[in-house]
Amino acid sequence: MEEQNKVVLHGMWLSTFAKRVELALKVKNIPFNYVEEDLKNKSELLLKYNPVHKKVPVLVHNGNPICESFVIIEYIDETWKNGPKLLPEDPYKRAQVRFWSKFMQDQLFENLAVILKTEGEAQQKAVKDMHEKLCVLEKGMKEYFPDGKPEVDDKNVGVLDIIFCSVFGVYKAHQEVLGVNMLEADKFPVSSSWLMAVIELQVMKEAVPPHEKVVQFLQFLRQSALSATPAS
Ligand SMILES: N[C@@H](CCC(=O)N[C@@H](CS)C(=O)NCC(=O)O)C(=O)O
């Protein structure tokens, strides 16, 4: 790696936020060094580079830190013109992509975290909420994709594909730990076929962490959250 174009990603292997940055770099074929952070014992460098949030991911480009996953992805897209354009050029399409990225993040990912950390009635409510949000996504994607069908092409991977994969790429582990299949093909034909096509892309396949490792970690997170919350 040339010294004047040095790229370092500070991440954590199961962080969806770090994963999307890793995917953006890989989709654009940008060489980078990866630093795995222990989030219980953050490195001096992470605290120095992200003193505001103290979170991963942080991308360090030629010594300059950039924080917040979406900000980093936009930076990558603007800095490296090679490879697919992650966000569309057209301002309206760009706005749509930002809108749905935020929806996936704020609504779907946050909801998934609630399902993981609850049980009984609270979990059932969170699953129901998720179902409603996935209905919204399904309708939105039907309108977003030309001809109502997902367009996935390894030469044309975009930020929505990346964020969708970072949230649901480990859906089999979600299914195993939570016992629910969120993206059922008969209920959500567009979103589920989109996910299947995205996770089959070589770049995504290589980046998805091993199933057993994800299952163990999610079980650990779930148990820790449930034992910390008194049953209501
Ligand atoms: N809004 C941030 C969220 C990043 C985030 O929540 N990172 C988590 C890992 S998934 C983290 O570093 N947590 C450490 C902590 O909260 O102390 C982004 O988009 O990058």
The ligand as an ORCA input file, in Angstrom:
! r2SCAN-3c Opt
* xyz 0 1
  N     -23.846      5.899     14.239
  C     -22.646      5.096     14.289
  C     -22.910      3.887     15.159
  C     -21.639      3.077     15.418
  C     -21.842      2.077     16.549
  O     -22.883      2.038     17.220
  N     -20.794      1.259     16.794
  C     -20.827      0.319     17.885
  C     -20.493     -1.080     17.408
  S     -21.785     -1.720     16.399
  C     -19.749      0.683     18.906
  O     -18.651      1.027     18.559
  N     -20.086      0.573     20.194
  C     -19.174      0.841     21.260
  C     -19.797      1.634     22.355
  O     -20.993      1.992     22.269
  O     -19.113      1.909     23.330
  C     -22.227      4.736     12.861
  O     -23.067      4.764     11.960
  O     -21.026      4.480     12.636
*
